[in-house]
Amino acid sequence: MLTQTVRKWAVTGALALGAAVGTAGVANAASGGSSSSSGGQPPAGMNPAQVAHGPGEALLTGSAASKARAAALAAVPGATAIRVETDSGPAAYEAHLRKADGSYVTVKLDRSFHVTATQSGFGAGGPPPGGSPQ
């Protein structure tokens, strides 16, 4: 009987600990990265290629990705493409680039892959840990 009581308390304690750790993880994730105070520049050690897409956005693949990347790189000579994706705003596509000086720029493109705008920074929220291109 004592063994069952100890077992029940151990299971209850483990569940409580798991809930506490899970809650702390969710709170940390919620407070950790939806905004950027660095003007679109990543904190040290951030990987822009791993940033979550905005609502309604998806990575481009195949010829669409190649065309978007080529157009964006032509607009920003010497830059490196981090990622190309659909845009949830008025543009059809967007390309996130790292310029030769280490700063980031977002290039907006229309459905024909013509550049419509170039914006300083990585976009809303800035990039996540790292810095390697896709």
C-alpha positions in Angstrom: 0.0 0.0 0.0 2.8 2.4 0.8 4.4 1.5 -2.5 1.2 2.6 -4.4 1.1 5.9 -2.5 4.7 6.6 -3.3 4.2 5.7 -6.9 1.1 8.0 -7.2 3.1 10.9 -5.7 6.0 10.2 -8.0 3.8 10.2 -11.1 1.9 13.3 -9.9 5.2 15.1 -9.3 6.6 14.1 -12.7 3.4 15.3 -14.4 3.6 18.7 -12.6 7.2 19.1 -13.5 6.5 18.3 -17.1 3.7 20.8 -17.2 5.9 23.5 -15.7 8.8 22.9 -18.1 6.3 22.9 -21.1 4.8 26.1 -19.9 8.2 27.7 -19.5 9.1 26.6 -23.1 6.0 28.0 -24.6 6.4 31.3 -22.7 10.0 31.5 -23.9 9.1 30.9 -27.5 6.3 33.4 -27.4 8.5 36.2 -26.0 11.6 35.3 -28.0 11.3 36.3 -31.5 8.4 37.9 -33.2 9.9 41.3 -33.2 13.2 42.8 -33.9 14.7 45.9 -32.4 17.8 45.7 -34.6 16.3 47.3 -37.7 16.2 44.1 -39.6 19.7 43.0 -38.7 20.1 39.6 -37.0 21.6 39.2 -33.6 25.0 37.5 -33.6 24.7 33.8 -34.4 21.3 34.0 -36.2 20.4 31.8 -39.3 18.1 33.7 -41.7 17.4 30.6 -43.7 15.6 29.1 -40.8 13.2 31.9 -40.1 9.5 30.9 -40.1 7.5 32.1 -43.0 4.9 34.8 -42.6 1.3 33.9 -42.9 0.4 32.9 -46.4 4.1 32.6 -47.6 5.9 29.6 -48.9 9.4 28.9 -50.2 9.8 29.0 -53.9 11.2 26.0 -55.7 12.2 25.1 -59.2 12.2 27.6 -62.0 10.2 30.2 -60.0 12.9 30.2 -57.3 15.6 30.5 -60.0 13.9 33.4 -61.7 13.2 35.2 -58.5 16.7 34.7 -57.2 18.3 35.9 -60.5 16.2 39.0 -60.6 16.8 39.9 -57.0 20.6 39.4 -57.3 20.7 41.5 -60.5 19.0 44.3 -58.5 21.5 44.0 -55.6 24.9 43.2 -57.2 27.3 41.4 -54.9 24.6 40.1 -52.6 23.9 36.5 -51.5 20.4 35.0 -51.7 19.2 33.8 -48.3 15.8 32.7 -49.4 13.1 33.4 -52.0 9.4 33.0 -51.3 5.9 34.0 -52.0 4.9 37.3 -50.4 1.8 37.8 -48.2 1.7 41.4 -49.1 1.0 43.1 -52.5 4.0 41.6 -54.2 3.9 38.2 -55.7 7.3 37.2 -54.5 10.1 38.4 -52.2 13.8 37.6 -51.9 15.8 38.0 -48.8 19.4 38.9 -49.5 22.6 39.6 -47.5 24.6 42.4 -49.1 28.4 42.3 -49.3 28.6 44.6 -46.3 26.7 42.1 -44.1 23.4 44.1 -44.1 20.1 42.5 -45.2 17.7 43.7 -47.9 14.3 42.3 -49.0 13.6 42.6 -52.8 9.9 42.5 -53.8 9.0 41.1 -57.2 5.8 41.0 -59.4 4.4 37.8 -61.1 6.7 38.4 -64.0 9.8 38.5 -61.7 10.3 42.2 -62.2 11.6 44.1 -59.1 9.0 46.4 -57.7 10.7 47.5 -54.5 13.8 47.1 -52.4 13.5 47.4 -48.6 16.3 47.5 -46.0 16.4 44.7 -43.5 15.2 41.1 -43.5 11.5 41.9 -43.1 9.1 41.8 -40.2 10.7 40.2 -37.2 14.2 39.9 -38.7 15.9 36.7 -39.3 16.5 33.9 -36.8 19.9 32.5 -35.5 22.7 31.8 -38.0 23.5 33.6 -41.2 23.9 30.9 -43.9 22.2 31.2 -47.3 19.6 28.6 -48.5 
